[in-house]
């Protein structure tokens, strides 16, 4: 047999074997997306799609959201972007602008959500509507279009069943029926409505989901026969503890609220949940807005894998997320492995019921608490050996959202005697959660809490405490 023919036969045997051994993560379609950074569209323009929704049409994803480039809560436009890989987004149009209706000339349009109606061949948009002067109207706004990129025809605003509606979302179930989830009665109650067959109005008010719980920013997803609903507390632009509950019927009963993520939801507010359906299965992604109240146009986006397992849901923070729109692959990516969890921890002081070990036990809902209001104050972890440290994530104590931000330093040591400031964050103004990249080689990592700045109270009355510290590296 000729040598070239032998080579071809050999390659025919080897190449399929190599292909079969490739992990799903190695697909060429895998995209890595950075969390909490300024996003740009394909033309390098600021990506403005806050508090919105993503709708898949064929192999194309359309992202609708609020344009906040003018740094104002007042309405500028609802944007439409498209992508086929979930990373590279192209601006396509404005679904609505101030010129779409006289009612929108001076208004607030928040949390725009879009679903498709097969019966009418229309894309239907719902949003929270207020006039430009305040938050007293508490209405929904409705628009529709025959194209996912518009133009959308504005149909007006109203109160569903004459009841207040502020933060809201719409949800299309697997049977084609659509629903409105509405924060009502000054956000104390979360109401559920069935939409009309054309999705343009209210057909029926259903059972109340939450009564007196003061929840807003609803986001819902369905997996199998189970519904998962995530909401935030009501603390304005500032972060707080997201909670979730589950039900086998949208009309309830819904399970008791349970915390998800850390006490600041990693400094985000739920925007929406969307599911990637690929050749290898489906996975849910939590999308959160990291609001910047002093410059709303600089508010950031955070995508996290939403793990749904039976009646439990969980979120863990990663600085990056990998997604594959073809296979449905989703994974969080950190800079190195987790080095600190369960390692010996000590602190300057600690209450007996809240020892230092509670701040690196892997539970975002437990924490270390000092014995008194003494500043500065330190907490530290022994990694057991000298490591290369790349990233430190800290879940800071907050009281019902946005009470204070910490000014701190990350210090490192190889002998627990001589300490070096690896990162000075005494200029920090971030609430609730921080993720710091750094380069250090050390065995010990210390969080030196220099002070806490209480934005709405004079003086610092905080007792130093931490919910969770995660040190990543190699």
N, C-alpha and C positions, 0 to 999 in steps of 0.2 A: 504494500500500500504506500502511495506517495506520502511524503512527509507533510505536505500542506493539507492533504485529506485527513491524516491522523490528527493534525492540530485542530481542524474544524470539528471533528468528532469529539475530541477531548473538551473543547470549549462548550459544545452542546451539552455535555454531561455536567460540567462545572458550573456554568452560568445559572441554570435554574436553581441549583443548590444554594448558590450565594444569594439569589433573589429571595428564596424562601426564608433565609435566616435573617433578612433585614427586619428590624423592629418597625412597628408602625410609626414611631417617632421619626424615623429616617426618611419619611415621605418628603418629596421635594416641595410639597404644598404646605409643610409646617411653617408657620409664621410666629415670630417672637415679638410680643407687644410689651412695651414698657409702661408700668403703672405710675400715675402721679406726675408725669412729665408733660410739658406743653406739647400737644399733638398738632401736626400739620397735615393738610390734605396733599394730594399729589402735586399741586401747584405751589406748595410751600406757604399756603395761606393758613391763618389760624383756624383750627377745626372747632366749629361752634355747633354743638348738637346736644345741649344739656337737657337732662330730665326727660328724655324722649322715649323712643322705642325703635326696635329693629324689626323689619318685616322682610322675609325671604320670598322672592318671586323667581321661580326657576332656580338658576344657579347664582342669581344676583341678590345681594343683601342691600336693603335701603334703610338708612338711619335718618330718622326724623328727630329734631330737637330744637331747643330754644337758642336763638342767636343772642349772645350776651356781649358781643364785641364792644358795645357802647357802654359797658359797665353800669347798666341800670336794670332795675327790676321791671321797668316798663317795656312794653312789647316793641320789638323791632321787626322780627320775622321768625317764622318756623322754617328751618333749613331742611333740605333733602340732599343726602350724600349716598353714593352707591359704591359697592365693592364686591369683588368675587372671591377675595381671600381673607377678608375681615381685618386686614392691616392697612392696605392702601385704599384710601377713600377719595372719591372724586365728587366735588361739589356739582350738583345737577340743577338745582333750582331753589326758589323759595315757595314752599307750599302755601303760605299765607304771608302777607305783609300788611303794613298799616294802610295801604291803598286797596286792600281786598274788600273792605266794607267801611262805611262811615263809622260803624261801631268799633272798629279796630284802630281808628286814627289816634285815639288816646286810650290805651287799654293795657291790661296785663294778660298775656296768654302763657300759661304754664303747663308743664307736663303733657305735651302733645303726644297722643298715642294713635296709631293707625292700624286698622285691620281691613281685610278684603272680604267683600260680600259676593259670593259666587252667583247668587240669584239675580243681583242687579248689575254685576260686573263693575262695581264701584269700590274704590278705596275710600274708607270712611275715617275721618280724623275727629277725635274728641280731645278736649283740653279744659283746663280750669280757666274761667274768665273772670276778670275784674276790670273796673274802669281804671284810668290812669292815676286816680287820686287816692286810692286806698284799697282795703280788703273787706268791704262791707257788702258787695253785691253777691258774692259766693254763688256763682253760676257755672254751668258747663257751656262750652261752645262746640258747635258741630259744623264740619265741612266735608265735602266729598269731591272725588275726581274719578275720571275714567282711566287715568294713568297714574302709576305710582309716583311720578315726578311732578304731577300737576299739569296745569294750574288747578287748585282746589277752589270749589265754589263754597262760599261762606253762607251757612244757613241760619245763623243767629245764635243767641245765647238764651238760657233759661235755667230756672231752678228745677231739678227733677222732683216731680210730685210736690212742687212748691217748697221743697226743703233745701237748706243750704248745701252747697257742694264746693269744697275747696280742693285739696290734693285728691287726685283720682287716678284710676286707670281703667281701661277696658280690656276685656278678655274674651276671646273666641274659643269656645269649647270644641272638642273633637266632633260633636254632632252638628256644628255650624251655628248653634245658638250663641249669642253674644251678651255680655253682661257689663254693667258699670259698677265699680267699687268706688265709693264716695266718702271722703271724710266730711262729716256733717256736724252741725250743732257746735260750732267753734272747735271743731276737730275732736270733740269728746266721743263721738259715736262714728262707727264705720258702717255705712249702709250698703246694701246690695240691691241692684235693679236689673231686671231682665229687659233687654232692648227689643224694639220692634223688629219685624223680619227684615226691613231695609236698613237696620242699624242706625237710623237717624233720630230715634226718639225712645221714650220710655214706655214699655208695655206693661210692666208690673213691678211693684216694690215687693221685695222678698224679705226673708228674715234678716234682722240686724246681726252683723257678724260680731262686732265688739260694741259694748255699751259702757260708756264712762271710762274707757281706757286711754283716751287722749292719744290716739295713733294717727299717723299720716304717712304719706309717700308709699302707698300700697304697691306691691309688685307680686305677681302670681305666676306660678308654673304648675303644670300637671305632668305627673309621671305615672304611667299605668292608669290605675283608677283612683289615685290619690292626688289631692290638690295641696299645694304648699303656698302659704301667703306670708310674705315678709313686709313689715311696716317699720317705720321709725317713730320715735317719740316726737313731740312737738317742741322744738327748740330753735325755730327760725333757720338761719343759715348755718347754725353751729351743729356739730355732730353729737350723737348720743347712741345709746344701746338699741340696735335693731332687735326685733323679736319676731318669732314665727309661730304659726300654728298650722295644723293640717285638718283635712276633712275628706270624707269619701263622697260628700255631696256639697256643692257650692252653697246650698241653702242650709247647711249645717246639719248637726252641731259641729262647731270648730273646737279643736283641742285648746287647752290652756296655753297662754303665751309662754314661749321659752326663748332665752337669749340666743343670739347667733353672732359669731365673731367676737371681738373684744368689746369693752364698754363704750367705745366710740365708733364701733363698726369700722375700725381702721381709718378713722377720720373720713367717713363717707356717709351719704344718705342714699337709700335705695332709689335708683332711677327705674330700672326694669330688669327682668330676667328673660334671657332668650336661650333657646335650645338649638345646638348644632346637630343636625341629623346627617350622618355620613354613612359611607359604605360599611364601616365597622361598628356602627351603633350611634347613640346619641348621648350628649352631655349638656348639662345646664351651666350657664355662665351668669353670675351676678354682676350687674353693672351699677356702679355707684358714682355719684357726683361728689367730688371733694371741693366744696364751695369755698370761694375766696370772697367774703362779703365786702372787702375793701376794693376789690377789682374783679367783678363777676366774670368778666371776659377771660380772666386768667384762671378760672375754676378748672380743675383737672378731672380726668376720668380714671376709674379703677375697675379693672376686670379681674374677677376671681372665680376659680372653679367652685361651683355650688354642688356639694356632695349630698345626694339624696339617697338615704338608705332606710327603707321602711318608713316609719313615722318620724325619723330624725333628719335634720338638715344641719350642715356645718359649713363654715367658712374659715380658711386659714390664709393668712396674708403671704403674698410673694411679690417681689419687686417687678417680676415679669411673668407673663403667661404665654404659653405656647398653644396655638390653635391650628387645626387642619380642617378647613371647610370641606375637603373631599371625604375624609375618613370619619370626621366627628371627634377626632382626638383633641383633648383639652388637658393641660397640666400646668401647675404653678412651678416657677423656676426661681430658686434663690442662689445667691452668690456663695456657693460652697454648701457644706453639710451643717446640720444643727449640732453645735458643740456643747451647748450649755445645759440642755434639759436634764434635770435630775442630778446635776453635779453639785458638790458641796457649796452652799451659799451662806454668807454671813452679812451682818449689817451693823452699823454703828449702834443702833438699839433696835429692839423688836418686842412687840407685845407677845405674850405667851401664846395667845390664840392665833396670832398672825406672824409666824416665824419667817425668816428670810427665804427658806426653802419653798414657800408658797409662790414666790415670784419667778421661779423657773421650773415649775412642776408640769408645764404643758397645758394648764387649765387657765383660760383667759378670765374666768369668773372667780378665781381665788387670788389673794395677794398678800404681800408683806405690808405691815404697818409699824411705824416707829412708835416709841413710847410717849412722845410729846412734840410740841411745836418748836423744834430746834433746827435752825438752818445755819450753814449748810449741813447736809446729812448724806451718808454714803451707804450703798448696797453693793456687794461684790460677789463674784462667782469664781471658783477654782476649776479650771478646765481639766486639771489632772496632769497636764504636760504642756510644754510650749507648743503653741499652735499659730498658724497664719490666720489672722482675723481679717475678715472682709466686710462684714455687715453686722449691725446691731439694731434690732427692732425692739422698741419699748412701747408697751401699752401703759399709759399714764393714768393715774387716778383722776376721775372726773365726778362731779356731783350733778347728776341729772343733765349732763351735757354742757360743755363749753364753760365751765366755771373758771378754769385757770389753765395757763400753760406754764410748763416748767423751763427754767433756765438751768442748764446742766453741762457737765463735762464728762466725756468718756475717757477714763484713765486706764493704763495697762501697766503690768509689772510681770517680771519673770521670777522674782524672789519674794514677793509680798512685803518688801521693804522699800525698794526704790520704785517710784511711780513716775510715769510719763503721761502727759496730756496727749492722747492720741487724736482727740477731736474736741474743740471748744464750741459748745452750742449755747453759750450764755446769751446769745442774741436770738435764741429760738422764740418764735411766736406761733408755733403750731400746736393745736389743741389735741389732746387725747391719744395720739399715736404718732410715732416718728420711726423712720427707717433710714439709718445713716450708713453710707458707704465709707470705709476707711481702710487704711493699710497699716497693720501692726503685727508684731510677732511677740507673743506673751502667753503666760500661763493664767494670769489673773486679769479679770476685767472688772472695773469698778465704775458704777454710775454715781457720780458726785453731783448731788442735787443742790445747786447753789441757792436757788430761790424759786418761788412760784408767783406768777403775776395774775392776780384775780381781776378780771376785766370789769366786773360789775360790783365789786366790793372794795372798799379802801383797806389797805393793809393786807398782810398775808397771815391768815389764821389757819392755814392748812397744816395738818400733821403729815410729814413726808410718808409716802406710800407708793407702791408700784403694783400693778396687776400682773404683768408678765414681761420678762426680758428674754430675748432670743439672740444668741450670738452665733453667727455663721462664719465658716472658714474651712481651712484644710489642715 
